[in-house]
Structure formats: structure tokens, C-alpha cells
Amino acid sequence: QVQFVESGGGLVQPGGSLRLSCAASGIIFRLYIMGWYRQAPGNPRELVANITRLGSTHYLDSVKGRFTISRDNAKNTVYLQMNSLKPEDTAVYYCNTNPERTDSWGQGTQVTVSS
């Protein structure tokens, strides 16, 4: 059974930072492109960043220069370092493979950016 467990979200002021973690199980993690996604209320889920098996990364334009995705294949874990957070980054953040496994979404972790 494939499972993704996200953690690290919270309430942060604009300009602050958070580091999200996602532990994966049930897949041969090192073989997959991994992605961080987010969904704000009333909006569709969107891909924020992904990282290939060899570590190449791609980002949503609105987070370039502020967010950094990384992975630790030994720990089956993918991370998202988020700096210079803005109110428009407020959303539930999820990880999944990329493209996503539609039957394997986790609970996500809430990120709220507010003063």
C-alpha cells in the first residue's frame, strides 16, 4: 500500500520560513520523480515543485527563488524548504509522485501565512 505522510506545516508570518517533510512508503522511492503540490480553498490542486531521481528540480514560477525541494533516498523522504513566505502561499501541501498516484493522496499539512 502506497502511503505519503506530510508534516512540518504551521502558522507563520509573512517573510517567514517553514520546512515540510514527506515520508513515503510502499514504493521504490528512488525510482520516482517526486512532487510537492498545494491546494488553497476554492482552487484546484497545483504542482509546486518536483525533483527527479537524479536531483534535477523544477518549480512553479511563483515560488522560484523562495522554495527548494530536496530528497533523501535513503530515508524515502522528500522535503520542501519554504522561505520568504507570502499570504498567497497559504494552502494544504501534499506530496506525491509526479505524475501523481490519484489513489494515494495523504492528509497533507496546512501552511498558513498571516500576520
C-alpha positions in Angstrom: 0.0 0.0 0.0 1.4 3.4 -1.1 1.4 6.0 1.6 2.6 9.6 1.9 2.8 11.3 5.3 3.4 15.0 5.3 4.5 17.1 8.2 6.0 20.5 9.1 3.2 22.9 8.3 2.0 25.6 10.6 1.2 29.3 11.1 4.0 31.7 10.0 4.2 35.5 9.5 4.9 36.9 6.0 8.6 36.6 5.3 9.0 33.6 7.5 10.2 30.1 6.7 9.0 26.5 7.1 10.4 23.1 6.1 8.0 20.5 5.1 8.8 16.7 5.1 7.1 13.8 3.4 7.8 10.2 4.3 6.9 7.7 1.5 6.2 4.0 1.8 5.0 1.3 -0.5 7.0 2.4 -3.5 10.6 2.1 -4.6 11.2 5.7 -3.7 14.4 6.2 -5.5 12.9 5.3 -8.9 10.2 8.0 -8.8 10.0 11.7 -9.6 8.6 13.3 -6.5 6.4 16.4 -6.3 5.1 18.8 -3.8 1.5 20.0 -4.5 -0.7 22.5 -2.8 -4.4 23.3 -2.7 -5.9 26.6 -1.5 -9.6 26.9 -0.7 -11.6 27.2 -3.9 -8.6 26.4 -6.1 -7.6 23.3 -7.8 -4.5 21.4 -6.6 -1.3 22.6 -8.3 2.2 21.2 -8.6 4.6 23.5 -6.7 7.9 21.7 -7.3 9.3 18.4 -8.4 12.6 16.6 -8.2 13.8 13.8 -10.5 15.6 10.6 -9.5 18.9 12.3 -10.1 18.0 15.5 -8.3 17.0 17.9 -11.1 14.4 20.3 -9.9 11.5 22.3 -11.4 9.4 25.0 -9.7 6.1 26.9 -10.2 7.1 30.3 -11.3 5.5 32.0 -8.3 7.8 30.1 -5.9 11.1 30.2 -7.8 13.9 31.6 -5.7 11.9 31.1 -2.5 11.2 27.3 -2.3 13.7 24.5 -2.5 12.8 20.8 -3.0 15.2 18.1 -2.0 15.1 14.3 -1.4 16.9 11.7 0.8 16.5 8.4 -1.0 18.0 6.5 2.0 15.1 7.8 4.1 12.4 7.7 1.5 11.7 11.3 2.3 11.2 14.5 0.2 11.5 18.0 1.7 10.3 21.4 0.8 12.2 24.4 2.3 10.0 27.5 2.0 11.5 30.9 2.6 10.1 34.4 2.2 6.6 33.1 2.6 3.7 35.1 1.3 0.0 35.1 2.2 -0.8 33.6 -1.2 1.3 30.5 -0.2 -1.4 29.6 2.3 -2.7 26.2 1.3 -2.7 22.5 2.3 0.6 21.0 1.0 0.8 17.4 -0.2 3.5 15.2 -1.7 3.0 12.5 -4.3 4.8 11.1 -7.2 4.9 13.1 -10.4 2.7 12.4 -12.2 0.6 11.8 -9.2 -0.9 8.5 -8.0 -4.5 9.5 -7.7 -5.4 6.9 -5.1 -2.5 7.7 -2.8 -3.0 11.3 -1.6 -2.2 11.8 2.1 -3.7 14.1 4.6 -1.4 17.0 3.7 0.0 19.6 6.0 -1.6 23.0 6.4 0.5 26.1 5.8 -1.0 29.4 6.8 0.9 32.7 6.2 -0.7 35.5 8.1 0.3 38.4 10.3 
